[in-house]
């Protein structure tokens, strides 16, 4: 019964199942038994769960022919002991109880401790694997090179790496700390519960604890952007029109937001109303700077934001912090321009487009300016626009529109022929020219950068390809082109699997 009392005590103290402790004891006794009678024998130990009696037994499997004389026995020999035994059955011999010597007892203790530790680790992993995304509280156990080990109160330990702590935040043993569980995974030395105080969702969870409306799902946190320890932006929206989401998060006299700021070592927090309209959302996110105009480029997920000259430094923020956080919050690439810079850019674009139409269409300044003011940016647009729409432009008629389209088509054909000839002179192969998504002008730019074959294109990264051919090629399309160029690397692998070799071979 003493073994059962020990198992009960360990089970209560370590918080693991009693049967797991008894299994560990059985393995320890089994190990000691094999040390005494020979490791080559199949010796098993069993503890009676009611009486605590220990049974030590040797197992011999009936086999024909015999491959291992220590763990197997012939059918003829086995039937001397048990007449109805058959091949595959086990003949079990009881062994006398062993008196654990000092070495054997020490070995048994090590096995039990190891098994109990494994059970503890398994319990800790099962407990925390579904708690990713929660905030936990613990006591600092030790600090090594900035990495913090946290005691979670009898339920295991957690690790907070140096880069997951706030800047200028110093811990010492015994301090109590709150942090966010962002990952739990198993490693050879046990489960790793990884904590963070810099994770954007740590702030979101802190607000959920301070603001009942967030906990009740009346207010939703749509996105969070943080520069940990310095500044953050959080976008909120209310499902109840009578509740102001920003006011609810700020609280009476700022009590709610100040509680979060205090936990985050004084990190400044901008609370911003979320909007489904990207332009409105970006304008809100750049607060406190005022915005004069927004120009969207949805293809490249980019936005030009025009601000008054005196608002430029406020919009950009110290070391670009304000615009960087706004970009992270909204998911848009944001370029900040002053009204003067935007005006100069617009004038330059006007001059460039006017010059293009003057050269391509052989028209005067008045018609070229008219086309630019109507929003035409490329000669292709003039050639492809329906004739009746082109004729509706003030000062145009069907005859003028038709003449413009004819000149546009002639210029495009001549220009395409020039670019094709230049592409061939540069040595860009027909296989590259056949890649979908690359036009004649892009092919010439590739040739000028010595990108001439499918392998040359395949070796590029998407950002390198876009840098060569221009930002008009979106990243998704750039990736498609590169993957298409790599297709010949793998051609035939599926066709002849017996002869296929890996790229490394």
C-alpha positions as CSV (number, residue, x, y, z in Angstrom):
1,X,0.0,0.0,0.0
2,X,3.0,2.3,0.5
3,X,3.5,2.5,-3.3
4,X,-0.1,3.6,-3.7
5,X,0.3,6.3,-1.0
6,X,3.4,7.6,-2.7
7,X,1.6,7.7,-6.1
8,X,-1.3,9.6,-4.6
9,X,1.0,12.1,-3.0
10,X,3.0,12.7,-6.2
11,X,-0.3,12.9,-8.2
12,X,-1.7,15.6,-5.9
13,X,1.6,17.6,-5.7
14,X,2.3,17.6,-9.5
15,X,-1.3,17.8,-10.7
16,X,-1.0,14.7,-12.9
17,X,-3.0,11.5,-13.1
18,X,-2.4,8.9,-10.4
19,X,-2.2,6.1,-13.1
20,X,0.6,8.0,-14.9
21,X,2.7,7.9,-11.7
22,X,2.0,4.2,-11.2
23,X,3.0,3.5,-14.9
24,X,6.3,5.4,-14.2
25,X,6.9,3.2,-11.1
26,X,6.2,0.1,-13.1
27,X,8.8,1.1,-15.7
28,X,11.3,1.8,-12.9
29,X,10.8,-1.6,-11.3
30,X,10.9,-3.2,-14.7
31,X,14.2,-1.5,-15.5
32,X,15.6,-2.7,-12.2
33,X,14.4,-6.2,-12.9
34,X,16.1,-6.3,-16.3
35,X,19.3,-5.1,-14.7
36,X,19.2,-8.0,-12.3
37,X,18.0,-10.8,-14.6
38,X,19.5,-9.6,-17.9
39,X,18.6,-6.7,-20.3
40,X,18.0,-9.2,-23.1
41,X,15.0,-10.7,-21.3
42,X,11.4,-9.4,-21.8
43,X,10.7,-8.6,-18.1
44,X,7.6,-6.7,-17.1
45,X,6.4,-5.2,-13.8
46,X,2.8,-4.6,-12.8
47,X,1.5,-2.8,-9.7
48,X,-2.0,-3.9,-8.5
49,X,-4.1,-0.7,-8.5
50,X,-6.1,-1.8,-5.4
51,X,-3.6,-3.6,-3.2
52,X,-0.3,-2.1,-4.3
53,X,1.2,-5.6,-4.8
54,X,4.1,-5.7,-7.2
55,X,4.3,-8.6,-9.7
56,X,7.5,-9.1,-11.7
57,X,7.2,-11.5,-14.7
58,X,9.2,-12.8,-17.6
59,X,7.4,-13.1,-21.0
60,X,8.4,-15.7,-23.6
61,X,6.6,-15.7,-26.9
62,X,5.9,-19.1,-28.5
63,X,7.5,-19.0,-32.0
64,X,8.5,-21.5,-34.7
65,X,11.3,-21.1,-35.7
66,X,13.0,-19.2,-32.8
67,X,14.8,-16.0,-33.7
68,X,15.7,-14.8,-30.2
69,X,16.3,-17.5,-27.5
70,X,15.9,-15.0,-24.7
71,X,12.5,-13.7,-25.6
72,X,11.1,-16.7,-27.5
73,X,10.4,-20.4,-26.8
74,X,9.5,-23.4,-29.0
75,X,5.9,-24.7,-29.0
76,X,7.1,-28.1,-27.8
77,X,8.9,-26.7,-24.8
78,X,6.0,-24.3,-24.0
79,X,3.4,-27.1,-23.9
80,X,5.3,-28.8,-21.1
81,X,4.1,-25.9,-18.9
82,X,0.8,-25.2,-20.6
83,X,-0.8,-27.8,-22.9
84,X,-3.2,-25.5,-24.8
85,X,-0.7,-22.8,-25.7
86,X,-0.3,-21.9,-29.4
87,X,2.2,-20.1,-31.6
88,X,2.1,-16.3,-31.0
89,X,0.9,-16.7,-27.3
90,X,3.0,-15.7,-24.4
91,X,4.3,-18.0,-21.6
92,X,4.5,-16.0,-18.4
93,X,6.8,-16.9,-15.6
94,X,6.5,-15.2,-12.2
95,X,9.8,-13.9,-10.8
96,X,10.6,-13.5,-7.1
97,X,10.3,-9.9,-5.8
98,X,13.6,-8.0,-6.1
99,X,15.2,-6.2,-3.2
100,X,16.2,-2.9,-4.8
101,X,19.8,-2.2,-4.0
102,X,21.2,1.4,-3.7
103,X,22.1,1.7,-7.4
104,X,18.9,0.0,-8.5
105,X,16.9,2.3,-6.2
106,X,18.6,5.3,-7.5
107,X,17.9,4.2,-11.1
108,X,14.3,3.6,-10.3
109,X,14.0,7.1,-8.7
110,X,15.5,8.7,-11.8
111,X,13.0,6.9,-14.1
112,X,10.1,7.9,-11.9
113,X,11.3,11.6,-11.8
114,X,11.8,11.6,-15.6
115,X,8.4,10.1,-16.2
116,X,6.7,12.5,-13.8
117,X,8.5,15.4,-15.5
118,X,7.3,14.2,-18.9
119,X,3.8,13.9,-17.6
120,X,4.0,17.5,-16.2
121,X,5.2,18.8,-19.6
122,X,2.4,17.0,-21.4
123,X,-0.1,18.5,-19.0
124,X,1.4,22.0,-19.4
125,X,1.3,21.7,-23.2
126,X,-2.3,20.5,-23.2
127,X,-3.3,23.3,-20.9
128,X,-1.7,26.1,-22.8
129,X,-2.0,25.0,-26.5
130,X,-5.5,26.3,-26.7
131,X,-4.8,29.5,-24.8
132,X,-2.8,31.3,-27.5
133,X,-4.2,34.8,-27.6
134,X,-4.8,35.2,-23.9
135,X,-3.2,37.4,-21.4
136,X,-1.6,35.6,-18.4
137,X,0.0,36.9,-15.2
138,X,3.1,35.5,-13.6
139,X,6.1,36.1,-11.4
140,X,9.6,36.7,-12.7
141,X,11.7,33.6,-11.9
142,X,15.0,34.6,-13.6
143,X,16.4,37.0,-16.1
144,X,19.2,35.9,-18.4
145,X,20.7,38.3,-21.0
146,X,17.4,40.1,-21.2
147,X,15.3,36.8,-21.7
148,X,12.8,36.5,-18.9
149,X,11.5,33.2,-17.4
150,X,8.1,33.6,-15.8
151,X,6.5,31.3,-13.2
152,X,2.8,30.9,-14.1
153,X,1.9,29.8,-10.6
154,X,2.4,26.1,-10.3
155,X,1.2,25.5,-13.8
156,X,4.6,25.6,-15.5
157,X,6.9,28.2,-16.8
158,X,6.8,30.6,-19.8
159,X,9.5,32.4,-21.7
160,X,9.5,36.1,-22.8
161,X,12.4,36.8,-25.1
162,X,14.4,40.0,-25.0
163,X,12.8,41.4,-28.2
164,X,9.3,40.7,-26.9
165,X,9.8,43.1,-23.9
166,X,9.3,46.8,-24.1
167,X,12.3,49.1,-24.5
168,X,13.8,50.4,-21.3
169,X,11.7,47.9,-19.4
170,X,13.8,46.2,-16.6
171,X,12.7,43.2,-14.6
172,X,14.0,41.6,-11.5
173,X,13.2,38.3,-9.7
174,X,9.9,38.4,-7.9
175,X,8.3,41.1,-10.1
176,X,4.8,40.3,-11.2
177,X,4.1,40.8,-14.9
178,X,1.3,40.5,-17.5
179,X,1.9,39.3,-21.0
180,X,0.3,37.9,-24.1
181,X,0.6,34.2,-25.2
182,X,1.5,34.4,-28.8
183,X,2.8,30.8,-29.4
184,X,2.9,27.4,-27.6
185,X,4.9,24.6,-29.2
186,X,6.6,21.4,-28.1
187,X,10.4,21.0,-28.0
188,X,12.7,18.3,-26.9
189,X,13.2,19.9,-23.5
190,X,9.5,20.4,-23.0
191,X,6.7,22.7,-24.1
192,X,7.6,26.3,-24.8
193,X,5.0,28.9,-23.8
194,X,6.1,32.1,-25.5
195,X,5.0,35.5,-24.1
196,X,5.1,39.0,-25.5
197,X,4.5,42.5,-24.3
198,X,5.2,44.1,-27.8
199,X,2.6,42.1,-29.8
200,X,-0.1,44.4,-31.3
201,X,-2.8,42.0,-29.9
202,X,-1.5,42.5,-26.4
203,X,-2.8,46.1,-26.5
204,X,-6.1,44.9,-28.0
205,X,-6.6,42.4,-25.2
206,X,-5.7,45.1,-22.6
207,X,-8.4,47.3,-24.0
208,X,-10.9,44.4,-24.0
209,X,-10.2,44.1,-20.2
210,X,-10.7,47.8,-19.6
211,X,-13.6,48.5,-21.9
212,X,-16.8,46.4,-21.3
213,X,-18.2,47.4,-24.7
214,X,-15.3,45.6,-26.4
215,X,-15.7,42.5,-24.2
216,X,-19.5,42.5,-25.1
217,X,-18.7,42.8,-28.8
218,X,-20.5,46.2,-29.1
219,X,-17.2,47.8,-30.1
220,X,-14.8,46.0,-32.3
221,X,-11.0,46.6,-32.6
222,X,-10.4,46.4,-36.4
223,X,-6.6,46.9,-36.4
224,X,-3.7,47.8,-34.2
225,X,-0.3,49.2,-35.1
226,X,2.5,49.6,-32.5
227,X,5.9,51.1,-32.1
228,X,6.4,49.3,-28.8
229,X,7.1,51.5,-25.8
230,X,6.8,54.7,-27.9
231,X,3.5,55.1,-29.8
232,X,0.5,53.1,-31.1
233,X,-2.6,53.5,-33.1
234,X,-5.8,51.5,-32.7
235,X,-8.8,51.5,-35.0
236,X,-12.3,50.9,-33.5
237,X,-15.9,50.7,-34.7
238,X,-19.2,50.5,-32.9
239,X,-22.1,48.3,-33.9
240,X,-24.4,50.5,-31.9
241,X,-24.8,54.0,-33.4
242,X,-25.6,55.5,-30.0
243,X,-22.2,54.5,-28.7
244,X,-19.1,56.5,-29.6
245,X,-16.3,53.9,-30.0
246,X,-13.5,56.4,-29.4
247,X,-15.1,58.0,-26.4
248,X,-15.8,54.5,-24.9
249,X,-12.2,53.5,-25.2
250,X,-10.9,56.8,-23.8
251,X,-13.2,56.6,-20.8
252,X,-14.2,59.2,-18.2
253,X,-11.4,61.7,-18.0
254,X,-9.2,59.2,-19.9
255,X,-9.4,56.6,-17.2
256,X,-9.6,53.6,-19.5
257,X,-6.9,54.5,-21.9
258,X,-4.6,55.6,-19.1
259,X,-4.9,52.2,-17.5
260,X,-3.6,50.6,-20.8
261,X,-0.9,53.4,-21.1
262,X,0.3,52.6,-17.6
263,X,0.6,48.9,-18.3
264,X,2.6,49.7,-21.5
265,X,5.1,52.0,-19.7
266,X,3.7,55.3,-21.0
267,X,3.2,54.3,-24.7
268,X,1.1,57.0,-26.3
269,X,-2.1,55.6,-27.9
270,X,-4.1,57.3,-30.7
271,X,-7.6,55.9,-30.9
272,X,-9.1,56.2,-34.4
273,X,-12.6,55.6,-35.8
274,X,-12.4,52.8,-38.4
275,X,-14.0,53.4,-41.8
276,X,-14.8,51.1,-44.7
277,X,-13.7,53.9,-47.1
278,X,-9.9,53.6,-47.5
279,X,-9.4,57.3,-48.1
280,X,-11.4,58.3,-45.0
281,X,-9.6,55.6,-42.9
282,X,-6.2,56.9,-44.0
283,X,-7.2,60.5,-43.2
284,X,-8.3,59.4,-39.7
285,X,-5.1,57.3,-39.2
286,X,-2.9,60.3,-40.0
287,X,-4.4,62.3,-37.2
288,X,-3.5,64.7,-35.7
289,X,-2.3,66.0,-39.0
290,X,-4.8,67.6,-41.4
291,X,-5.1,66.2,-44.9
292,X,-6.0,68.4,-48.0
293,X,-6.3,65.7,-50.7
294,X,-6.0,61.9,-51.2
295,X,-5.2,60.1,-54.5
296,X,-5.7,56.4,-54.6
297,X,-3.8,53.9,-56.7
298,X,-5.8,50.7,-56.0
299,X,-3.7,48.5,-58.4
300,X,-0.6,49.0,-56.3
301,X,-2.3,49.5,-53.0
302,X,-0.7,52.9,-52.7
303,X,-2.1,56.3,-51.6
304,X,-0.7,59.8,-52.2
305,X,-1.7,62.0,-49.3
306,X,-1.5,65.8,-49.8
307,X,-1.1,68.0,-46.7
308,X,-0.6,71.7,-46.2
309,X,3.1,72.7,-46.1
310,X,2.9,73.5,-42.4
311,X,1.4,70.1,-41.6
312,X,4.2,68.0,-43.3
313,X,6.3,67.3,-40.2
314,X,3.2,66.5,-38.1
315,X,1.9,64.0,-40.8
316,X,5.3,62.3,-41.1
317,X,6.0,62.3,-37.4
318,X,9.3,62.0,-35.6
319,X,11.5,59.6,-37.7
320,X,8.5,58.9,-39.9
321,X,6.7,57.3,-37.0
322,X,3.2,58.7,-37.6
323,X,3.0,57.8,-41.3
324,X,4.6,54.4,-40.7
325,X,2.0,53.5,-38.0
326,X,-0.8,54.8,-40.2
327,X,0.4,52.6,-43.1
328,X,0.6,49.5,-40.8
329,X,-2.9,50.3,-39.4
330,X,-4.6,50.8,-42.8
331,X,-2.6,48.3,-44.9
332,X,-1.9,51.0,-47.5
333,X,1.5,52.3,-48.7
334,X,1.3,56.0,-48.0
335,X,3.3,58.8,-49.6
336,X,3.1,62.2,-48.0
337,X,3.3,65.2,-50.3
338,X,3.0,68.9,-49.6
339,X,0.5,70.9,-51.7
340,X,3.5,72.5,-53.5
341,X,5.1,69.1,-54.2
342,X,1.8,67.7,-55.5
343,X,1.3,70.8,-57.7
344,X,4.8,70.3,-59.2
345,X,4.2,66.6,-59.7
346,X,0.9,67.3,-61.4
347,X,2.5,69.9,-63.7
348,X,5.3,67.5,-64.6
349,X,2.8,64.8,-65.5
350,X,0.8,67.3,-67.5
351,X,3.9,68.3,-69.5
352,X,4.9,64.6,-70.0
353,X,1.5,63.6,-71.3
354,X,1.1,66.6,-73.5
355,X,4.5,66.0,-75.1
356,X,3.6,62.4,-75.7
357,X,0.3,63.3,-77.5
358,X,2.1,66.1,-79.5
359,X,4.7,63.6,-80.8
360,X,2.4,60.5,-81.3
361,X,-0.6,62.2,-82.8
362,X,1.0,65.2,-84.5
363,X,-1.6,67.6,-83.0
364,X,-1.3,71.2,-81.7
365,X,-1.1,72.2,-78.0
366,X,-4.9,72.8,-77.7
367,X,-5.9,69.3,-78.7
368,X,-3.1,67.7,-76.6
369,X,-4.2,69.7,-73.5
370,X,-7.8,68.7,-74.1
371,X,-6.9,65.0,-74.2
372,X,-4.9,65.3,-71.0
373,X,-7.7,67.3,-69.2
374,X,-10.1,64.5,-70.2
375,X,-8.0,62.0,-68.2
376,X,-6.1,60.3,-71.1
377,X,-2.6,59.2,-70.0
378,X,-1.6,56.8,-72.8
379,X,-1.9,56.6,-76.6
380,X,-3.5,53.1,-76.2
381,X,-6.5,54.7,-74.4
382,X,-7.2,56.9,-77.4
383,X,-7.0,54.0,-79.8
384,X,-9.3,51.8,-77.6
385,X,-11.9,54.4,-76.6
386,X,-15.3,54.0,-78.5
387,X,-15.5,56.6,-81.3
388,X,-18.7,58.1,-80.0
389,X,-17.2,58.8,-76.6
390,X,-14.2,60.4,-78.1
391,X,-16.4,62.6,-80.3
392,X,-18.3,63.9,-77.3
393,X,-15.2,65.8,-76.0
394,X,-15.9,69.5,-76.3
395,X,-14.5,70.8,-79.7
396,X,-14.3,67.3,-81.2
397,X,-16.6,65.8,-83.8
398,X,-16.8,62.3,-85.4
399,X,-14.3,63.3,-88.1
400,X,-11.7,64.6,-85.6
401,X,-12.2,61.6,-83.3
402,X,-11.7,59.2,-86.2
403,X,-8.6,60.9,-87.4
404,X,-7.1,60.9,-83.8
405,X,-7.8,57.2,-83.5
406,X,-6.2,56.4,-86.9
407,X,-3.1,58.4,-86.0
408,X,-3.0,56.6,-82.6
409,X,-3.1,53.2,-84.2
410,X,-0.4,54.0,-86.7
411,X,1.9,55.3,-84.0
412,X,1.3,52.3,-81.8
413,X,2.1,49.9,-84.7
414,X,5.2,51.8,-85.5
415,X,6.3,52.0,-81.9
416,X,5.6,48.3,-81.4
417,X,7.8,47.5,-84.4
418,X,10.6,49.6,-83.1
419,X,10.4,48.0,-79.6
420,X,10.3,44.5,-81.1
421,X,13.4,45.2,-83.2
422,X,15.2,46.7,-80.2
423,X,14.1,43.7,-78.1
424,X,15.7,41.3,-80.6
425,X,18.9,43.5,-80.9
426,X,19.2,43.3,-77.1
427,X,19.0,39.5,-77.2
428,X,15.8,39.0,-75.2
429,X,14.6,35.5,-76.3
430,X,11.2,34.7,-77.8
431,X,10.4,32.5,-74.8
432,X,10.7,35.6,-72.5
433,X,8.6,37.6,-74.9
434,X,5.9,34.9,-74.8
435,X,5.5,35.3,-71.0
436,X,2.1,36.7,-70.3
437,X,2.1,40.1,-68.5
438,X,5.2,41.6,-70.1
439,X,4.6,44.2,-72.8
440,X,7.1,45.3,-75.5
441,X,8.4,48.3,-73.4
442,X,9.0,46.0,-70.4
443,X,10.9,43.5,-72.6
444,X,13.3,46.3,-73.8
445,X,13.9,47.4,-70.1
446,X,14.7,43.8,-69.3
447,X,17.2,43.6,-72.2
448,X,18.9,46.8,-71.1
449,X,19.5,45.2,-67.7
450,X,20.9,42.0,-69.3
451,X,17.8,39.9,-68.4
452,X,17.5,38.0,-71.6
453,X,16.5,34.3,-71.0
454,X,13.9,32.4,-69.0
455,X,16.5,31.5,-66.5
456,X,17.5,35.2,-66.1
457,X,13.8,36.0,-65.3
458,X,13.4,33.0,-63.1
459,X,16.4,34.1,-60.9
460,X,14.7,37.4,-60.1
461,X,12.7,38.2,-57.0
462,X,9.3,40.0,-57.6
463,X,10.6,43.3,-56.2
464,X,13.7,43.1,-58.5
465,X,11.4,42.5,-61.5
466,X,9.2,45.5,-60.6
467,X,12.3,47.7,-60.1
468,X,13.4,46.9,-63.7
469,X,10.1,47.1,-65.6
470,X,8.4,49.7,-63.4
471,X,5.9,49.9,-60.5
472,X,3.0,49.6,-63.0
473,X,3.5,45.8,-62.7
474,X,1.8,44.8,-59.5
475,X,3.5,42.3,-57.1
476,X,1.0,39.5,-57.7
477,X,1.5,39.7,-61.5
478,X,5.3,39.8,-61.0
479,X,5.2,36.6,-59.0
480,X,3.1,34.9,-61.7
481,X,5.6,35.9,-64.4
482,X,8.5,34.6,-62.4
483,X,6.8,31.3,-61.6
484,X,5.9,30.9,-65.3
485,X,9.6,31.5,-66.2
486,X,10.6,28.7,-63.7
487,X,8.1,26.2,-65.1
488,X,10.7,24.7,-67.5
489,X,12.9,23.8,-64.5
490,X,10.3,21.3,-63.4
491,X,9.0,20.2,-66.8
492,X,9.2,16.4,-67.1
493,X,9.5,15.6,-63.4
494,X,5.9,14.4,-63.2
495,X,6.1,12.8,-66.6
496,X,8.8,10.3,-65.7
497,X,8.9,9.8,-61.9
498,X,11.2,6.8,-62.1
499,X,13.9,8.8,-63.7
500,X,13.3,12.1,-62.0
501,X,16.0,13.7,-59.9
502,X,15.8,16.4,-57.4
503,X,17.2,19.9,-58.3
504,X,20.1,19.3,-55.9
505,X,21.1,16.2,-57.8
